[in-house]
Amino acid sequence: MGVPHISNPSEQQPGRWSRRGVLAVLGVVPAAVLTGCGGSADASSASQNAKSAASAQASAKLPTITVTPADGTEKAAFTSPVEITVADGTLASVKATGDDGSALEGSFDEARAKWTSDGNPYSGTEYAVTATAAGASAATTAAFTTRSPGETFVGYFTPEAGSTSGVGMPVSINFTHAVADKAAVQKAITVTAEPAVDVVGHWFGDTRLDFRPKRYWAAGTTVTLSLRLKDVEGSDGVYGTQSKDVTFHIGREQISTVDLATKRMTVVRDGETVATYPVSGGDPEHTTWSGIMVISERFRQTRMESSTVGLGDEYDISDVPHAQRLTTSGTFVHGNYWASTSVFGDENTSHGCIGLHDAKGASDPSVDGYKFYDSSMLGDVVVVRTSGERTVDPANGLNGWNLPWADWQAGSAL
């Protein structure tokens, strides 16, 4: 009998190695599968990174601008500045304008995260604000309206804008309401001169503030009054309303000196004597104020009644010619047609005024009253000496020149 071929060990060995070889090849498949799984894990990580980046970008905050007063405010305060702030960014530009044409200037802080107006907004004004953050594609806009003040005051000033006055004319401001915070009000008013000279304010009570230099203005000076009273709180809850500049001019220098001992008035213009007039001053019972006085009003003709100056019914003259006011209390230098011509230069017979010979009707150019009036202007200086009366109160008319400079400066609130 023959032995089966399959039982030959030398023939079985290759068969076994072949199965192992197949297993070995098959054993590679899981490795390949693992390799494929490894590629899928990298893609997932990239996706997660992309999502994280998108999330980070989404979480990065855009600049947020805040305007104070807030957009739409209808009765915003005008007593504090406008503020504009930005969160998560810096401010590139800010513009704030009022419907009156004014612009609010302001400044940024060091980090440019905040802008503050240099001054407060005006009352009763609508403001438009435009603010842009650095890198932003669009600007932030807002609008608000400030409330109007409840009670207000103004200052009536002398001299008039554009006028020409004599060298003694102060800048005098009378307020319509008593001023409690004099420093705040005075700080809002400046008076400057060209050629330049130091000009100081002096308070006469609570309603009047005058400005003058140490000496008379120089002839030809240009004087500018700057009022910045709008929204300045003069008294509790009472605010100013004016913001304007006023310019006036100083003409030639004319200083007239009245000596009531000699009863003569000497007129000096620009350093030269141009006229001497005989006059009549106040009698012993009605002496004329002495001191430096400034012409504050001029009338070609005017009515004078003794009752208005506390003298009862002693006189009432309807047509006093060429009257020029020297004091608020009623002292004038004026023409006189009702007294004898012999009085002038010889007797003091008036109720305190300084009289010059004149003619009824104020139309005769040959008489002294006409001549002096014609040569004068508001702001001219009239100095009265040897009248037998004390020096006029500096507040009685525009007569602050009677105060020494140190005393004048002491009356300033600044």
C-alpha positions, 0 to 999 in steps of 0.5 A, spaced: 500 500 500 502 506 498 502 512 504 498 518 502 501 524 499 499 529 504 502 525 510 509 527 507 511 532 512 516 536 507 509 537 503 505 539 509 510 545 511 509 549 505 501 549 506 502 551 513 507 557 512 502 559 506 496 560 511 500 564 516 502 568 510 495 569 508 494 571 516 500 575 515 497 579 509 490 579 513 494 582 519 496 588 515 489 590 513 487 592 521 493 596 520 491 600 514 484 601 517 488 604 523 492 608 518 485 611 515 482 612 522 488 616 524 487 621 518 480 622 520 482 625 527 486 630 524 481 633 520 476 633 526 482 637 530 482 642 524 475 643 524 475 644 532 480 650 531 476 653 525 470 653 530 474 656 536 477 662 531 470 663 529 468 663 536 474 668 538 472 673 532 465 673 534 467 674 542 471 680 540 467 686 542 466 692 537 467 699 540 461 702 543 460 709 543 456 713 549 454 720 548 452 724 555 447 727 554 443 721 551 441 721 544 433 724 544 434 728 551 429 734 550 431 738 557 438 736 558 442 740 563 447 746 560 451 747 567 455 741 565 460 739 559 458 734 554 462 727 554 463 722 549 466 715 551 468 709 548 468 702 550 473 697 547 476 702 542 479 709 541 475 715 539 478 717 532 474 724 531 468 728 535 464 733 532 458 737 536 454 743 533 448 747 535 443 749 531 445 756 533 451 755 528 456 754 534 461 748 535 463 745 542 470 745 542 473 739 546 479 735 548 481 727 548 484 724 554 490 720 554 487 714 552 483 717 547 477 713 550 473 720 552 472 726 549 470 732 554 467 739 551 471 745 554 465 749 556 458 747 557 453 747 552 448 753 551 441 753 554 435 752 549 439 749 544 439 743 539 446 739 539 448 734 533 453 730 535 457 725 531 463 721 533 467 715 530 471 710 533 478 708 530 477 702 525 469 703 525 466 703 518 460 707 521 460 713 525 455 714 531 450 720 531 446 723 537 442 729 538 439 732 544 436 739 546 438 743 552 433 746 557 432 754 557 433 757 564 427 759 568 430 766 570 435 771 566 439 777 566 442 782 561 447 787 562 446 794 559 452 797 557 455 804 555 457 807 550 454 804 544 457 800 539 461 803 534 460 810 537 466 815 538 467 818 545 471 822 549 477 820 553 474 819 560 468 814 558 468 808 562 465 802 560 459 801 564 454 795 565 448 795 569 445 789 570 437 787 570 438 783 576 442 783 582 449 779 582 451 775 587 456 771 584 460 777 582 467 773 580 463 769 575 460 775 572 466 779 571 470 773 569 465 773 563 466 780 561 473 783 558 475 790 556 481 790 551 484 796 548 488 798 542 494 801 544 494 796 549 493 798 556 491 795 563 483 795 564 480 793 571 473 792 573 470 795 579 463 794 582 458 799 584 453 795 588 450 789 586 448 791 579 453 795 576 460 794 573 465 799 570 471 798 567 477 803 566 484 804 565 489 807 570 489 814 567 484 817 561 484 813 555 489 815 550 486 819 544 485 814 538 484 808 542 479 802 540 476 799 546 472 792 545 467 789 550 467 782 550 460 779 553 460 772 555 454 772 560 450 766 556 448 761 561 453 764 567 449 764 573 449 771 576 445 769 582 441 763 584 437 760 578 438 766 574 443 766 568 445 771 563 443 771 556 448 775 552 454 773 548 457 778 543 463 783 542 462 791 542 467 796 539 467 803 540 473 808 539 476 814 543 476 821 539 480 827 541 482 829 548 478 834 551 478 836 558 475 842 561 476 845 568 471 849 571 474 854 577 468 856 581 472 861 585 474 865 578 468 863 575 471 861 569 471 854 565 478 853 561 477 848 555 484 844 553 484 840 547 489 835 545 494 839 550 492 846 547 487 851 550 482 852 545 477 856 549 475 860 556 468 861 558 465 865 563 460 861 568 456 861 574 456 855 578 451 853 584 450 858 590 452 857 597 446 854 599 446 849 592 453 848 591 456 844 585 460 838 586 467 838 586 472 833 582 472 829 576 466 828 572 464 825 565 459 828 560 454 822 560 448 825 556 447 830 551 440 834 550 440 840 545 434 842 549 431 839 555 426 840 561 428 841 568 424 841 574 426 842 581 422 836 584 426 831 580 432 833 584 428 834 591 428 841 590 420 842 590 417 847 586 423 852 585 423 851 578 420 848 572 424 850 565 421 846 559 427 848 554 433 849 557 438 849 551 445 845 550 444 841 557 450 836 558 449 831 564 455 830 569 451 826 575 446 822 575 443 826 581 442 832 576 448 836 575 449 839 568 453 844 564 448 847 560 446 854 557 442 859 560 438 864 557 434 867 563 439 870 567 443 876 566 449 876 562 452 880 567 452 874 572 456 869 568 463 870 570 461 874 576 456 870 581 454 863 582 447 863 582 445 856 580 442 850 584 448 846 583 449 846 575 454 850 571 451 855 567 454 858 560 450 864 557 446 862 551 439 864 547 432 861 547 431 856 542 438 853 542 440 856 535 444 861 536 451 859 534 455 866 537 453 864 544 458 860 549 452 855 551 452 853 543 459 853 542 461 849 548 456 844 546 458 844 539 465 842 541 463 837 546 462 829 546 460 824 550 465 822 555 469 828 555 472 830 562 469 836 566 473 838 572 470 842 578 474 846 583 473 851 588 466 849 589 465 849 596 463 842 596 466 835 597 468 831 591 462 827 587 461 820 589 464 816 584 458 812 583 454 818 581 454 818 574 460 816 570 465 819 575 470 813 577 476 817 576 475 820 583 477 813 586 485 812 586 487 806 582 489 802 588 481 803 591 479 802 584 482 795 583 480 793 590 473 794 587 474 788 583 471 781 584 477 778 581 
